[in-house]
Amino acid sequence: MKIILILFILSSTAYADTLSICLETKSAPISEIDEILFPKIYEGLVRYNALKKKYFPVLIEKISMTNSKVIHIEIKKKIYFHSNKYFSPTRTLNTDDVIFSFKQAQSLNNSFISNIESINKVSNTMMVISGKTSFTDVYKDLSVITAAIKSKEYYDYTRTHSNKEIFNSEPIGTGPYQVDKITSHSITLKSFVKHPSKTGSIKEIIYKFKDSENKKSCNINQVIATK
């Protein structure tokens, strides 16, 4: 997959309200563009700032290490999850979500998560992680896609309501953008007003898909800026 065109559509204030991105793909959108959507929809405990070339905490209030194998994490309060037509969260982020997300990701290739021996919940905001061996680069490992934090409450809801597939097909995270609409040809994200960063001037991102085999056009010139 490759990004073949990016078009900013400017409003009268000279800031982009809508960003339309054309993607060339041969497969289903959700499975093929996780690496693009994840940083928009989900947050890890830590995020990497490419411009400043440094890591900074997003969901973490404080992190400390008793020794190289024991990490104490305090997560921030008032971190909100998105909602969708199926589910509205009844609480903010807590350590249950972090522990659940790490356990879900244990089968993935993340050196930090695979090194976890145990995770102990101290409170809704405090947890202690013990490693099998020393942790070498905690901030870097916590910033990767596989360490994204998901809602345990949403997961439990999809199981009790016999609707398991929507946990992945209708994702809910704490990221700067939330899913607004999914079709066979596009995915629309809208800015999440409860995100701590306030998401900036781009209020909507539209990913349109071009089938390279059928040569279908993205028609992105039809996108109109919103205010």
Buried (B, 14 or more C-beta within 10 A) or exposed (E): BEEEEEBEBEBEEEBBBBBBBBBBBEEEBBEBBBEBBBBBBBBBBBBBEEEEEEBEBBBBEEBEBEEEBBBBBBBBEEBBBBBBEBBEBEEBBBBBBBBBBBEBBEEEEBEBBBBBEEBEBEEBBBBBBBBEEEBEEBBEBBBBBBBBBBBBBBBEBBEEEEBEEBBEEBBBBBBBBBBBEBEEBBBBBBBBEBBBEEBEBBBBBBBBBBEEEEEEEBEBEEBEBEE
